[in-house]
Amino acid sequence: MKFMKLGSRPDTFYNSESVRSVSSEVSSDLVVQVNGTRYLLHKFPLLSKCLRLQKLCSESPESTQHQIIQLPDFPGGTESFELCAKFCYGITITLSAYNIVSARCAAEYLQMTEEVEKGNLVYKLDVFLNSCILNGWKDSIITLQTTKSFQLWSEDLGITSRCIEAIASKVLSNPLKVSLSHSYSRRCRDKDDISINGNGNGSKVTSKGWWAEDLSELGIDLYWRTMIALKSGGKVPASLVGDALRIYASKWLPNISRNLENGETTTNSNSSSKSRLLLESIISLLPTERASVSCSFLLKLLKAANILRASSSSRSELARRIGLQLDEATVPDMLIPSSSNDMIYDVEVIFTILEQFMLQSQSPPTSPPHVKGRFERHRRSRSANNGDFELQESRRSSTSSHSSKIKVAKLIDGYLKEIAKDVNLPLSKFTALAETIPDFARLDHDDLYKAIDIYLKSHPNLNKTERKRLCRTLDCKKLSMEVCMHAAQNELLPLRVVVQVLFFEQARVAMAGGQLTNLPSNIKALLAAQDDASRRPGSISTNRSMVQPEDQWSVSGLKSPSSNLSTLRMKLAENEDLDENFHDGLSKTNSSKVKQLCSIPTRPKRIFSKLWSTSTNRTASEKS
């Protein structure tokens, strides 16, 4: 840090009965009142350097002993005035980045300019500011921080803008240079991200932006202006800007949801308003590049935006940005608290995010456009390599988009399992969210089934129609063995779902064991397609066997085939109306095929016979 000393005389100011005086052989003839403090001083040293005091003394009437001058709203208060007074007396004063702004504003107020005397205080302070303070990194930041207390004066004198320009120029000269930072080598005290849930992991910041931590000391208004200057320079990588915003947010937006859980609902309080302004300012500074910030950071910002009731435009911008990289998200980050009391989580914003993801993840054409016209042959010969490159890039992009949708499908199914516990979650929102994912993106339906099961348990009052609607998206062909065994005994599922589960699982087992060879061609094709899907690389179903012993989906106790049949008989007894509908369509000619498929007592045979006859008739009609 740079220092400057002016004057050579020792300090002779002292207190006497709540009055500040100067020890001198000459009696004082001037009384100056600053913010309630009285100073007994002398006209000659002060008026010779302060033009404002000259004008005030000439305008005020002289008394027999002391002339009284009032200085209301003096910038910097008594400390700044006393520093200027000591300069007039030639007493030694020390200037640094901590007090140069207050001294400069006070000297401007007293009009201590070159018009009054050469080498006056204003001139000396400007030289020190420009030649020393603004050339140092730490001094520039400290000086910029002190301008907050003298906002109007600093703006008028150009101190704020000069500090911001000096800081930006140092960062833009070398954004990755580590040795310039005064605090980068210190032990890092910041969390890895915003501690929205109050459980930060305390990991160290691995930012390559040496300037990010130092700038995080600034208030949001000065920080915003400094970041705008950095971004306008065009030399700072977007990833460094995003990392700096993450560090700043982790410092100024901690433990938001913890305060909410403790009942500290300060929606209209001053602190909440400041936090909301800070959050919206951070959102406005986010780089436009996709990989500049992580999806987890964006979701934490959105979570904070809901808690602080940020503007709809800020939340919409965050939802749009999250949709561009939704495949990087995790389920805990997706659990955004609802701003209303109706539901626990904000499901509507997830719909918005999914919509943005689907819009940006549209698969590009798998081949380059065909060029037509008279110069087609010539253009082909010149752009053959370019065409091959475009083809490879388009295929790679298409594969990446497909992989992203598979990841998002798994993410949404995990999210459905969490929100299904909410008793206030409407069935329409649950089913709409489940149906948003395209069928090809779900390699298996195990997580979807578990989410449906949780919803059924949390909403026991659903009627038959609502339960059928809930299971409409569920594909029984994509359920693993353990989930099928659980579903076969699930008393909350609609009867038709249980029948489908038993039918497809028994048929799959029969095909795998070679015990049944005369299945209809459409059933064989259906099962073969499912087997092919399960063997694809990256298929989620390849990990079906990795089930924890304590998992509620364990197959222990569910291995007995009779348990499936007893559950089915119980369901059929409760649904006589369905049995009558099936009974009208029984086909005697196909009963032997059902016997070969599975040995199920009376009522299940009728159901399977109905299903079998339907599939056989469809096959016969297709051949004819």
N, C-alpha and C positions, 0 to 999 in steps of 0.2 A: 504494500500500500504506500502511495506517495503522500508526503507531508510538505507543507510550506509554512515557514515562520516569518512573520512581519513584525517589525519593531524591535527595540533593544532595552527599553526601560523595564524595571520590575513592576509587578502588579501592586498598585496602591489603592485599589478599591476595597472598601470595608463597609460593614453594616453598623448602623447606629440608630437605635429606636425605630426599627422597621424602615429605615431610609438608607439607601446606598449612597455613599459619598466617596470622594477622592481625597487622599491625604495630600495636602498642599499648603504652602505658606500663604497663598492668596485665597481669600474667602470666596465662596461660591456665589454666583450671581444669576444662575439659571436653574430652574426646577423643571424637570421633564418627567411626566407621568406616563408610564407604559404598563397597561394591563393591571392597574392597581398598585404598582410599585413606583415609589418616588426616588428620583435621582437628583442629588445636589451636585451640579456640575458648573463648568465655567464656559462662558460664551466664546471666548477667543479660539480655543482649540477646536470646538465643535462647529462654529459658524464658518470657520476657514475652510472646512472640507464638506459641509452638508448644506447644499443649496436649499433644501426644503426647510431646514431650521432657520435659515436666513429670512425666508419669506414669512414664516410663522412669527418670528420675533418682530419683524417690521409691521405686521398686521395687528399684533396684540399690544395692549397698553403696558407701559413699563410701570412697575411698582417701585416703592422706595428702596426695597432691598433685593427681592428676587422677581425675575420674570418667569411666569409659569407657562409651560407649553404642554398641550395634551396631544398624545399620539395614539389614537384609538386604532384597534385592529392592526397592530404592528405585526408584520410577517415574522414568525419565529419567536415572538414574545420577548421577554426580558433577556434571554440568553443571546439572541441575535443583536438586540440593541446594545447590550453591554460589549459585545465583540466589536461593533462599529465604533462605540465610544472609546474603547481602549486603543483602537487603531488611530483615532484622532489625537489621543494623548501620547502616542508613541510607545505604548506598553506592548510587550511581546504577546502575540496571538499565534495560535497554531491552527492551520487549516488542513482539512483532509476531505476524503469523499463523504464522510458522515455529516459535515457541517457546511460544506461549500455552497450547497443550494440555499440553505437558510441565510447564510452570510450574503450571498449574491442578491437574494430577494430583499433583504434588509438594506443593503447598500443602494439598490434601485429605489426603494421607498424613500430613503434620505437624500437621494439624488447626489451621490458621491461620485460625480463624473469628472471627466477631464476639463469640462468648462469651468469648474470651480478651482481645480488645482491639478497640475500635471502629476502623473503617477498616482492618481487617486485609487480608492479601494476597488471600484468597479473595473478599472483597467487591469489591476493586478489579479483580481479573481478570474477574469476572462482568460488571461494568459495562462494561469495555472490550470484552468479547466481544459482548455484546448490542447496545451502542450503536454500535460501530464495525466490528468484524470481520464480523459477520453482515449488515451493511448493504452491504458491498462484494462484488462478484461474484468478483473474483480472490482476495480474502482468504478468502472462504467456501470456495472450492475448495481452496486451499492448506491451510487449517485442517482440512478434511475429510480431505485426504491424510495429514496428520500423525497423525490419530487411529488409523491403522493400527498404529503402534508401541505404542499404549496402548489396545488394543481393549477390554479388560474395564473399565478405568477410564473410558474415554470413554463406553461404553455406560451404566455406572452413573451417571455425572454428567450424562448426556443431551446431551453435546456433539455426538455423531455425529448423532443425530436432529434436533437444532436446525440443524446445518449443512445437512443434506439438505432440511429444510423451507425454509430460506432460499434455497437454490439453486433448488428447484422453484418457489417463489413468484416469483422473478425471471423464470424462463423462461415461466411461465404468464401473467405480466402482459403480455408481448408476445413471442410465440415467433419473430416475423419481424424484430425490431428488430436491426439489424446493429451499431449504434454502441456497444452495451454490451460487446462482446467485446474482450478485451485482446489476443487473438492472431489474430482473423479477418483483420486487415489485414496480418499477416505473410505472407511468401512461403510458399505452401502446400507442404508436404513430403510429403503423403500420396499414395499411389497412388489410382487410380480405383476399385480394388476389391481384394479379397484376392489377394495374389500367390501363388496356390496353385502355379503352375508356375515361379515365380521369374522371370517375364518381364513384369513390370508395365510399362505404357506411360508411367508417370510423369506423367499428365495431372493438371491441377489439380482439386481438389474444387470443385464448383459448388454446394455446399449453401447453401440460404437459411437454414438453422438456424444462427444465429450461435453458439449454445452447444455445438454438436456436437463441434467440435474440442477445446474446452477440457475438456469432460467426458471425452474419450477418455484424458486423463491419469490418470484414476482406476483403481484396481484393480477387478477384476471384481465383487467382493462389494459394494463401495460403489457402483460404477456400476450394478449391478443394482437396488439399493435406490433409487437416484436416478431411474432410468428408470421404475420402478414408480410412484414418486410423481408423475412427469410424466404418465404414461399415465392414472393415476387422476384427474388433474385434468380430463381431457376437453377441454382447450382446444388441445392440440398436434396438428396434422394428422398423420394416419398416415404420409404421405409423408415428413415431417420426422423422425419416429421411425425409419422404415426407413433414411433417409439417415444418421442418427446411428449406427445399428447398423453400416452399411456402413463408415463412417469408423473406428469402433472396431475392427471386424474387420480392416481393412487395416493397422491399427497393431500389433495383438497376434497376428495369425495369418499371418505372412509365410513364404513359401518352404517350405511343408510338404513338398511332393512332392520338392523338390530335396534335402532332407535324407534322404528315403527312398531316392532314387536313389543317393546317396553311401554308402549302407549304414548310415546312422545309424538303425537300428531300435531306437527307445527306447520300445517299447510299454509297458514296465513302469517306466520311469524317472519321476522326479519331474517333470521338465519336460513330459513327455507327459501326465501326469495333470493338470497345471495347464492345459495347452492343451485337453484334453478337457473339463474343467470349464468353461473359458471358452467353448468352442464351444457346449456344451449350454445355458449361460446365455443366450447370444445367441439361440439358437433359441427358447427360452422367451419371449423378449421380442419376437419378431416380431409385428407388427400383423396382425390378422385380415383387414384389407381387402386385396383382390386386387392392386391397383395400388400398394401401399405399398412394395414392393421389387421389383427386377427379377428375371426368371427366371434370368438369368446369375448374379446374386449367390446365389440359392438353390442353383443347381447347384454353385457353388464351395463353398458350405457343405456340401453333400452329399458332394462330393469330399473335403473335409477330414474329414468325419465318418467316411468309410470308412478313410482313412489313420490317423486317431487311434482307430479302433474305438470310436466313440461308442455310446451305448445304442441299442437297437433302436427304442425309442419316439421318440427324436430323429430317427433316420433315416426312420422311417415318417411323421412329421410333415412333414419336408422333402419326401418323395416326394409326399405329398398336396398340399402347397402348389405344388410344381412342376407337378403335373398340371393345376392350375387355369389355368395360363398357359403351357402347353407350346409353344403356337404362337409364343412369343417367343424360344425357345431357338435355339442354334446347335450344329452338330455338335461342334466342339472342346469345348464345355462339357458335352456329353453323354458324353464319354469318361471315365467315372468308374473309377478303378482298383479292381480287385477286392481284397477283403480276404483272399482265399485265394490259393494258388499254382496253382490249376487253370487259370484263365483270366486274360488280361491285364485285361479290363474286366468290370465288374459288370453283367451283362445282366439279372439278376433284378430289380434295382431299376428298370431301364427298363420291364420288364413292369408293375411296380406303378405307375409314373408314367403309362404309357399307359392302364392300367385306370382310374385316376382321371380322366384326360382324357376318356375315352369316357363315363364316368358323368356328368360335368358338362356335356358338350357335346351332350347329347341335344336334338334340335330341338324347340322348342315348337310347339304347334298353330298352323296358318297362319290360323286365323280365331277370333274371340272365341266363347265358348260361347253356344249358342242358349238364350234364356230362354223357358220355357214357363209356361203357367198363365193365370189369368183376367186378370191385370194385364200381360199381355205387350205389348199395344199401347201402354198408358200408359208402360211402362218403355222401350220402344223410342223413343218420342218424346222422353223426357227424357234418354236416354243415347245419342242418335245420334252426337253428336260424340265421346263417350268410346269408343264402339264403333269408330269410324273410327281413333281414335288407337291403340287396342289392336291393331287389325288391322295398322296400319303398324309398330308396335313389334314385334309378333310376327314379321312378315315380315323386318324388319331384323335381329332376333335370329337368325332361321333362316338368313338369308344370311351373317351373321357366323359362325355355327357351321359352315356349309358351307365357308366360306373358311378357317377355322381348321383344319379337317380336311385340306384340301388342303395347307396349309403343313406340318402335322405329317407327312403322308404323304411329302412331299419330304424332310423332316428325317430320318425313319426310314430312308428309302432311302439317304441319305447316311451315316447311322450304320451301316447294314448294310455299306456299302463299307469302312468302317474296321475293324469287328470281324471281317470275313471273312478278314482277314490272320492272325488268331489260329489257329494249328494245333490248339489244344486246344479250340476252340469246337465243341460237338456240333452235328450236323446238325439235331437236334430243336429246339434253341434258335433256330438261324438261321431255320428254316422257320416256327416258331411266331411269331416276331417279324414276319416278312414277311407272314404271313397275318392278323395283327392288324388291319392297315389295310384298311378297306372298299374294294371295287373302284372305286367311283365317285370316291374321293378321289385315286386315281392317274390324273392326266391323261395321263401317258405312263409307259412301263415301261423307259425307257433306263437310269436309275440302278439300278433293280432288276436288270436284266440285267447291268450292270457288276459289281454286288455278287455275283451268282451266278458270273460269270466269275472274279472274284478268289477266291471260295471254292473253285471247282473247281481253280484253280491251286495254292492253298495246301493242298488235300486231294486229292492225286493218287490215293489208294488207294480212292476211292469206287467201289462196284460199280454196275451198271446200274440196279438198283432204287433205290439211294440217289440217283443222278443224276436219275432221273425224279421222285423225290419233291422234290428240290431245285428243279426247274423247274416244279413244279405250279402255283405262283402266277403264273408269267410268262404274260402275254397278248401273243402275237406280233402281234396287230393294233395294239398301241399302241407299237410300236417304230419309231423313225425310220429313214430310208434308210441312214445310215451304220452304225447299230447292226445293222440287218438284214444288211448286207453283211459285217459282222464275224461275226455269228452264223452265217451260211451257211458260213463257213470254219472255224468253231470246232470242232476235233476233240474237245473235251471234252464238248460238249453231247450229250444223247441224240438218236438219229436222228429220232424223231418231232418234236422241237422244230425241227430243221433243216428238215424237210419242211414244217412249218407256216409257218415263216419264209418259205421260198421260195414257197409257195402264195399266201399273203396278199399278199406284196410284188408278185409277178407279176400277181395279179388286180387289185391297186390301180393298178399302172402301166397295165394294159390298160384299165381303166375310165377313168382320167384321160386317156388318149390316144385314146379312142374306137375302139380296135382290136378290141374284143370286145363285142358287144351282146347275145348270147344267154346271159348268165350266169343261173343260177337266181335266183329272186326273193329267196330267203333270203340268198344270198351278196351280192346287190346291197344289200339292207337292212343287212347287217352292215358292208359297206364304207362306205355312206352315213352310218351312225351314227358310225362312226369319224371320217369327214371332218367331221361336224358338231361332234364333241367337240374336234377339233383347231382349229376356228375360234372356239371360245368365248373371250370376253375373259379375259385372265389365264392362258390355257392355256400350260403349260410347253413344249408342242411348238412354239410359235411361234418359239422361240429355237434350233431345231435347227441352223440354218445357222451359228450362232456357234460354230464349232469352231476351237480354236487349231491352228496348223500342226504344233506338236510333240505334239499330243494323240495318245494311243495309239489313239484311235478315228477317226483320220483316214482318209478314203476313198482316199488315194493307194495304189496297188497293189492296190486291191480293185475297180476299175471294170470289169474284164473279166468278162462273164457266164460265160465258160468256166471261170473259177476256181471259181465256185459249183458248177457241174455236176461238175467233177472231184472236188471235195471230197465231194459227195454220192455219186458213184460209189464213192469209197474207203470211205465209211461203209457203203454197201450191201454192199460186198464183205465187210466185217467183221461184218455182221449178216444172214447168210443165213437165219437162223430167222425174222426179221421179213419177209424177202422172200417166204418160203413162205406166211406167213399172208396177206400181201397178194395173192398170186397166186391163191388160192382164190376171191377175190371180184371178179375182173376182170370188167368189163362192156364188151363189144365196141361196143355202141351208143353209148357215151359217149366212145370213144377219139378221135373227131374233135374234140370239144370241148376235150380236153386238148391236142391238137395246136395248136388255135387259141390256147390259153392260153399255152403256152411250148413251144419246141422243145427237149425234153430227151431224151437217148438212152434206150435200152430200159428200164432198171430204174426210173428216175423216172416214166416213163409209166405203169407199172403202179401205182405208188403214187398218183399223181394220179387215175388211173382209179378206184381204190378210193374215194378221197375224193369224187370226182365222183358216182359211182354212189350212194354213201350219201346225199349231199345231194339228188340227184334223186329217189330213192325216198321220202325224207322229204317232199319237196314234193308228189309225186304222192299220197301217203297223206293229206296235209293237204287237198288239193283234193277228194279223194273223200269 
